[in-house]
Amino acid sequence: MSNLLVLPILIPLCSAVVLIFLKEKLPLQRLISVVSAVLNVMVAVILVQRIHVEGIQTLQMGGWMPPYGIVFVGDMLAALLVLTTSVVGLAILLYSFRSIGEERERFYYYTFFHFLLVGVYGSFLTGDIFNLFVFFEVMLIASYALISIGGTKLQLRETSKYLLINIVSSTLFVAAVAYLYAAVGTLNMAHLSQRVAEAGQGGVLNVIAMLFLIVFALKAGLFLFFWLPGSYSAPPSAVRALFGALLTKVGLYAIIRTFTLIFVNDPGFTHTWIAWMAGATMILGGLGAAAYHDIPRIFNYNVIISVGFVAFGIASATPDSLDGAVFYLLHDMLAKGLMFILGGIIITAAGTDQLKAMGGLIKRYPLLGWMFFALALTLVGIPPFSGFAGKVLIIRGGLESGMLTLSLIGLGSSFLVLYSLIKMFRLAFWGNEPDREYPKVHIRGVTVLAAGLLALVICMGVGAEQVYSYVSQAGEVLVSPALYIEAVMKE
């Protein structure tokens, strides 16, 4: 048992409750938020190292032994995601200080920020599928507030769509949980794996599996992403960064956990559907990224491409592809957080989010321009940047499993990523200056913040071998679910 597992949830939860009573004290809100975020990074580092040395950690709440009580489970996958979330959350929090604006800050921005992190951490660490639903709802309720804070016309329109989609997906989620409980009589994930194997996956259990896939695909933006480009364009850039870096990744994590632990006995059915959805997502996301000329939508379609690429790794289900999916997921959380931060800085510097109204920024902000170019290489997967190792492992796993077409689509989507980002780099930084005055803004502080995050992304690529020693430990549990089951059910 490890009480450390509950700290990543308790720290932001307590912070959020305290911040409710400090509405008018913005400096104190910021201080508490930073202390909370730094503490979570420290706890996550300790958790990763403990799991690396001692193996999977579990915590039975109230002393109830599984499968009857609430259980938290920290395997290496969950711990690495908690650590990456903590680092990205801290970076976005610091960026918020300079970008979100006092008016939004006074409407409980930091309170909802921490509640959203509670939902994200809880989703990664829970070992119970009903509590996965609960933490999803905590995360989503906080996101409803964050997407609407400011009350612009665009925000209100997109919030309605975002709210409707997530109400539908949450209704399907709770229905799927109910059907699954009726079929096998348990909600503990490790016990579910045993019961589904005993019952023989097929028939009604495959229907339930597809229902879960639809729910998580909606939340991740996998194929069913029609709501995402508009909704993620509505809020301020700091909120876009939070959503793009974290929310879709929680949906992907749920797919990984569900289809490597619970519904693993009929991959010919379930994983074929995931493969088709991954291919369609990469193609449509790539076309969207190439077609648009406004920064938020270009970025949002790049988020969609990466969702499809991780799903490709899940569908292949080989040791290499699952290791690659984990590696790429960690890289993508950092890189997408950085992408939205840099995009926000560019929009602030240019005074617009339309590429056709920009130009000549390289003369004014050369460091910003070359940082964005380096990020583009990272997202495409050029060595030695962090995107390379994950992509190579996923494509190698895809070829091993005979998914040649999907491997080619994955490579093609990388070229579309490159095209969309180089188009942005060319128009915004090297195009002719528009016939208007650019706003006079101070971006040095946030540029330094972005440089620190970029350095971390580069270090992850250069030190890929060291990172892989942890990633492979996470992948081992995905390939051999018996390790997870034994750790949870051993009591």
Secondary structure, 3 states (H helix, E strand, C coil): CCHHHHHHHHHHHHHHHHHHCCCCCHHHHHHHHHHHHHHHHHHHHHHHHHHHHHCCEEEEHHHCCCCCCCEEEECHHHHHHHHHHHHHHHHHHHHHHHHCCHHHHCCCHHHHHHHHHHHHHHHHHECEHHHHHHHHHHHHHHHHHHHHCCCCHHHHHHHHHHHHHHHHHHHHHHHHHHHHHHHHCCCEHHHHHHHHHHHCCCCHHHHHHHHHHHHHHHHHCCCCCCCHHHHCCCCCHHHHHHHHHHHHHHHHHHHHHHHHHHCCCCHHHHHHHHHHHHHHHHHHHHHHHHHCCEHHHHHHHHHHHHHHHHHHHHHHCCHHHHHHHHHHHHHHHHHHHHHHHHHHHHHHHHCCCEHHHCCCHHHHCHHHHHHHHHHHHHHHCCCCCHHHHHHHHHHHHHHHCCCHHHHHHHHHHHHHHHHHHHHHHHHHHHCCCCCCCCCCCCCHHHHHHHHHHHHHHHHHHHCHHHHHHHHHHHHHHHHCCHHHHHHHHCC
